[in-house]
Amino acid sequence: MSGLTPYRRIAASLVIALTATLALAVPAQAAPRAETPLSCWSNADTGEQQCFEDDATRNAAIEEETGKDLRSGLATNLAAAAQLKLGSSVTSLSVSASATYILAIFYWSANYTDSTWVVTSSYASLCSTYSYSDNDITGGWNNQIGSFKSYGTCKTKLWENPGFSGSSYGLVKLGPTLGYLNDKASAYTISD
């Protein structure tokens, strides 16, 4: 740059600075993420898990297989409160329920977006007495959870490794972002 006029030196310096700034501003390529999974369902009453092509197909299958209406998370909150108010005889697993309640929803991405995986039970207040867990997440969701919501009396905890080991996140009702555990969860528990 020594043979350049002062204006050309300034211009050359600006070009170099701009190029360096742009190089730093472009994020490094993240490791490729698996294709977005199908819409999945775990039945806390039976322990079975299934995946479907979309949420509507999954929700219809839940109602068909359980023979009960699928209730939203808000309905789970209301039913759990009512069941707990009526006493332990209503929350007993021996009592037949008239609906299938969503205990938790896992989302593929942060802030409750993209594909979903629901965990259901016939007992809205299941977590007040029991917990439900998966010590080795499968169905395309291992190392893919970006956020979650818990309903009724439930809270959710995620672990980095199968067998409930490594770093963890929770026990909380909501996980809009998972910090270090984003796309790293391999096990979970849903409990009170």
Legacy VTK file of the C-alpha trace (Angstrom):
# vtk DataFile Version 3.0
C-alpha trace
ASCII
DATASET POLYDATA
POINTS 192 float
0.000 0.000 0.000
3.008 2.298 0.170
2.658 3.441 -3.469
-0.999 4.418 -3.080
-2.339 7.908 -2.560
-3.833 8.632 0.885
-7.377 8.249 -0.484
-6.550 4.924 -2.133
-4.885 3.683 1.079
-8.035 4.548 3.038
-10.216 2.866 0.419
-8.003 -0.250 0.401
-8.060 -0.348 4.211
-11.847 -0.090 4.193
-12.120 -2.943 1.674
-9.864 -5.132 3.830
-11.815 -4.223 6.996
-15.158 -4.848 5.289
-13.977 -8.228 3.960
-12.756 -9.253 7.434
-16.026 -8.102 9.030
-18.107 -10.054 6.534
-15.982 -13.153 7.074
-16.616 -12.940 10.808
-20.326 -12.217 10.370
-21.035 -15.329 8.314
-21.688 -18.159 10.771
-19.716 -21.337 10.444
-21.635 -24.169 8.860
-23.357 -26.177 11.556
-23.245 -29.931 11.434
-25.964 -31.139 9.094
-29.215 -31.797 10.917
-31.302 -34.857 10.232
-34.403 -34.404 8.114
-37.395 -33.146 10.028
-38.990 -36.207 11.645
-42.518 -37.390 11.362
-45.120 -36.379 13.940
-44.749 -38.801 16.832
-46.819 -39.984 19.790
-45.879 -41.747 23.024
-48.712 -43.290 25.032
-47.783 -43.019 28.729
-50.495 -45.560 29.592
-49.032 -48.324 27.399
-45.448 -47.184 26.736
-45.974 -47.509 22.985
-44.573 -44.971 20.515
-45.622 -44.362 16.903
-44.783 -41.800 14.234
-46.991 -40.452 11.443
-46.604 -38.267 8.365
-48.182 -35.184 9.977
-49.920 -33.906 13.127
-53.458 -34.339 11.765
-52.837 -38.004 10.897
-51.218 -38.572 14.291
-54.063 -36.921 16.195
-56.682 -38.959 14.297
-54.740 -42.159 15.056
-54.561 -41.274 18.768
-58.333 -40.865 18.912
-58.917 -44.043 16.908
-56.517 -46.190 18.943
-57.585 -44.918 22.353
-61.270 -44.561 21.479
-61.219 -41.191 23.266
-61.126 -37.538 22.245
-57.658 -35.977 22.241
-57.599 -32.942 24.538
-55.252 -29.991 24.211
-52.695 -28.950 26.791
-55.095 -26.327 28.170
-57.771 -28.999 28.608
-55.168 -31.137 30.401
-54.438 -28.274 32.806
-58.138 -27.849 33.616
-58.838 -31.586 33.941
-55.802 -32.155 36.173
-56.920 -29.378 38.499
-60.438 -30.859 38.653
-59.134 -34.391 39.261
-56.854 -33.233 42.063
-59.643 -31.217 43.651
-61.934 -34.271 43.678
-59.342 -36.380 45.458
-56.996 -39.281 44.973
-59.731 -41.752 44.002
-60.175 -39.850 40.737
-56.451 -39.741 39.985
-56.016 -43.462 40.569
-54.909 -45.336 37.463
-57.763 -47.806 38.028
-60.312 -45.113 37.126
-61.409 -45.068 33.496
-61.038 -41.667 31.843
-63.179 -40.251 29.047
-60.410 -38.454 27.133
-56.773 -38.652 26.105
-54.760 -35.765 27.546
-51.509 -34.255 26.300
-48.954 -34.352 29.143
-46.064 -32.875 27.145
-45.180 -31.740 23.651
-41.619 -31.827 22.308
-40.815 -29.530 19.396
-38.160 -29.991 16.726
-36.997 -26.355 17.040
-36.731 -23.638 19.676
-39.715 -21.526 20.718
-42.254 -24.304 20.139
-41.907 -24.552 16.362
-41.672 -27.239 13.665
-42.612 -30.899 14.067
-44.105 -32.183 17.307
-43.993 -35.286 19.447
-46.791 -35.599 22.013
-46.883 -37.690 25.170
-50.436 -38.568 26.228
-52.328 -40.321 29.004
-55.933 -41.021 29.931
-55.125 -39.382 33.275
-54.654 -35.602 33.153
-53.081 -35.623 36.619
-50.822 -38.643 35.962
-47.711 -36.789 37.106
-49.139 -36.101 40.561
-48.783 -39.823 41.294
-46.509 -41.320 38.640
-43.724 -40.296 36.292
-43.192 -41.276 32.681
-39.754 -41.497 31.137
-37.750 -42.667 28.162
-34.117 -43.471 28.876
-33.144 -43.706 25.177
-35.084 -41.466 22.767
-35.790 -43.008 19.358
-38.081 -42.329 16.388
-35.772 -39.729 14.815
-35.949 -37.467 17.868
-32.649 -38.392 19.560
-30.466 -35.255 19.686
-33.186 -33.230 17.944
-35.448 -31.643 20.601
-35.384 -27.834 20.449
-38.115 -26.949 22.987
-40.973 -28.430 25.028
-44.137 -27.684 26.988
-45.558 -29.671 29.918
-49.206 -29.723 30.984
-51.413 -30.706 33.909
-49.316 -31.501 36.957
-46.324 -32.463 34.794
-42.866 -30.971 34.438
-40.193 -32.220 32.048
-36.491 -32.927 32.458
-34.098 -33.739 29.591
-30.718 -35.497 29.776
-27.857 -35.355 27.333
-27.139 -39.086 27.334
-29.205 -42.284 27.334
-29.778 -43.742 30.792
-30.478 -40.320 32.357
-26.836 -39.236 32.485
-24.755 -36.256 31.457
-25.928 -32.663 31.491
-29.612 -32.031 32.134
-32.254 -29.347 31.655
-35.316 -29.040 33.915
-37.490 -30.155 35.822
-39.681 -27.325 34.450
-43.069 -26.728 32.790
-41.694 -24.864 29.773
-38.470 -25.089 27.808
-38.660 -22.500 24.991
-34.913 -22.817 24.413
-32.679 -25.470 25.878
-29.279 -23.775 26.022
-26.494 -26.331 25.921
-28.996 -29.189 25.553
-30.522 -27.825 22.327
-30.511 -30.741 19.868
-28.602 -32.908 22.371
-31.292 -34.634 24.482
-31.241 -38.445 24.548
-33.514 -39.149 27.536
-36.388 -37.487 29.376
-38.656 -37.753 32.394
-42.104 -36.241 32.801
-43.069 -36.000 36.483
-44.377 -33.700 39.201
LINES 1 193
192 0 1 2 3 4 5 6 7 8 9 10 11 12 13 14 15 16 17 18 19 20 21 22 23 24 25 26 27 28 29 30 31 32 33 34 35 36 37 38 39 40 41 42 43 44 45 46 47 48 49 50 51 52 53 54 55 56 57 58 59 60 61 62 63 64 65 66 67 68 69 70 71 72 73 74 75 76 77 78 79 80 81 82 83 84 85 86 87 88 89 90 91 92 93 94 95 96 97 98 99 100 101 102 103 104 105 106 107 108 109 110 111 112 113 114 115 116 117 118 119 120 121 122 123 124 125 126 127 128 129 130 131 132 133 134 135 136 137 138 139 140 141 142 143 144 145 146 147 148 149 150 151 152 153 154 155 156 157 158 159 160 161 162 163 164 165 166 167 168 169 170 171 172 173 174 175 176 177 178 179 180 181 182 183 184 185 186 187 188 189 190 191
